[in-house]
Amino acid sequence: MGRRKIVRDGYDKIASQYAVKRTANSEDIQLLNLLVARLQPRSKVLDAGCGSGYPVSQFLSQYFQITGVDFAAEQIRLAKTNLPYSTFVCSDLTRMPFKKDVFDALVSYYAIIHVPRQEHSRLLVDFHRILKTGGLALLCLGAGDLPEDTADYLGTEMFWSHYDKETNLRMMKESGFEVLWYKVVGDPIDAASAHLFVLAQKLA
Ligand SMILES: C[S@@+](CC[C@H](N)C(=O)[O-])C[C@H]1O[C@@H](n2cnc3c(N)ncnc32)[C@H](O)[C@@H]1O
């Protein structure tokens, strides 16, 4: 099976189960306050790889206008039910249908790590393209080197791929971002793993 199909079919299958495991008060969710402190109310924020919308889009929707993107149809169905006043689009992150300079900020939690890492640099450049100048990106990236891995996750086959912290920070800069802050944060579902969270700004 192709790597994309493994991820998409997997999240279609475990959509509800995954949402139940997410928590609304873990450190990753508290980090969203980095955006709350910096953006105007009602700013346009993209949640890239939004899943069911819980808890990331849901938290952000208290302050901002949210658009969510995910390629798993069941995740999008749940997101539309959970957050009827936000906009959700079923699309691959690597082929998003947005014009340039649209969003004031974007977040992407635990999604880029499921995209083959050879595509990460191009994805970051596309994130940069759709942000307004001065826009903010709060991204969850790999903390360690993982060329690719396929394993069981919550009873389904799953695929991961990412670079290490230093490479990811370098790629952010090469994509035109200024890195404002970063931290390796423990995974709230899997205590054995941790990820790099980066807050960056689109330079002119
Ligand atoms: C681990 S879940 C995280 C969901 C949500 N961001 C959260 O923090 O709870 C990863 C999500 O990313 C989506 N995803 C992974 N690769 C994607 C891609 N190439 N295009 C669109 N969505 C993708 C999956 O379908 C899944 O819903």
The ligand as an SDF file (V2000), in Angstrom:
LIG
                    3D

 27 29  0  0  0  0  0  0  0  0999 V2000
   -2.1670   12.5330   14.5540 C   0  0  0  0  0  0  0  0  0  0  0  0
   -3.5490   13.2480   13.7270 S   0  0  0  0  0  0  0  0  0  0  0  0
   -3.5500   14.8700   14.4800 C   0  0  0  0  0  0  0  0  0  0  0  0
   -4.8710   15.5780   14.3420 C   0  0  0  0  0  0  0  0  0  0  0  0
   -4.8950   16.9680   15.0060 C   0  0  0  0  0  0  0  0  0  0  0  0
   -3.9510   17.8640   14.3780 N   0  0  0  0  0  0  0  0  0  0  0  0
   -4.6050   16.8760   16.4700 C   0  0  0  0  0  0  0  0  0  0  0  0
   -3.6190   17.4820   16.9240 O   0  0  0  0  0  0  0  0  0  0  0  0
   -5.3490   16.2090   17.1930 O   0  0  0  0  0  0  0  0  0  0  0  0
   -2.8220   13.5760   12.1440 C   0  0  0  0  0  0  0  0  0  0  0  0
   -3.8260   14.0820   11.1210 C   0  0  0  0  0  0  0  0  0  0  0  0
   -3.0990   14.5340    9.9810 O   0  0  0  0  0  0  0  0  0  0  0  0
   -3.7770   14.1020    8.8190 C   0  0  0  0  0  0  0  0  0  0  0  0
   -2.7980   13.9980    7.7310 N   0  0  0  0  0  0  0  0  0  0  0  0
   -1.6510   13.2970    7.7010 C   0  0  0  0  0  0  0  0  0  0  0  0
   -1.0370   13.4470    6.5330 N   0  0  0  0  0  0  0  0  0  0  0  0
   -1.8090   14.2820    5.7930 C   0  0  0  0  0  0  0  0  0  0  0  0
   -1.7170   14.8200    4.4780 C   0  0  0  0  0  0  0  0  0  0  0  0
   -0.6910   14.5240    3.6650 N   0  0  0  0  0  0  0  0  0  0  0  0
   -2.6870   15.6380    4.0430 N   0  0  0  0  0  0  0  0  0  0  0  0
   -3.7490   15.9450    4.8440 C   0  0  0  0  0  0  0  0  0  0  0  0
   -3.8980   15.4600    6.0990 N   0  0  0  0  0  0  0  0  0  0  0  0
   -2.9350   14.6410    6.5620 C   0  0  0  0  0  0  0  0  0  0  0  0
   -4.3680   12.7700    9.1970 C   0  0  0  0  0  0  0  0  0  0  0  0
   -5.4390   12.3860    8.3620 O   0  0  0  0  0  0  0  0  0  0  0  0
   -4.7810   12.9990   10.6410 C   0  0  0  0  0  0  0  0  0  0  0  0
   -6.1030   13.4420   10.7500 O   0  0  0  0  0  0  0  0  0  0  0  0
  1  2  1  0
  2  3  1  0
  2 10  1  0
  3  4  1  0
  4  5  1  0
  5  6  1  0
  5  7  1  0
  7  8  2  0
  7  9  1  0
 10 11  1  0
 11 12  1  0
 11 26  1  0
 12 13  1  0
 13 14  1  0
 13 24  1  0
 14 15  1  0
 14 23  1  0
 15 16  2  0
 16 17  1  0
 17 18  1  0
 17 23  2  0
 18 19  1  0
 18 20  2  0
 20 21  1  0
 21 22  2  0
 22 23  1  0
 24 25  1  0
 24 26  1  0
 26 27  1  0
M  CHG  2   2   1   9  -1
M  END
$$$$
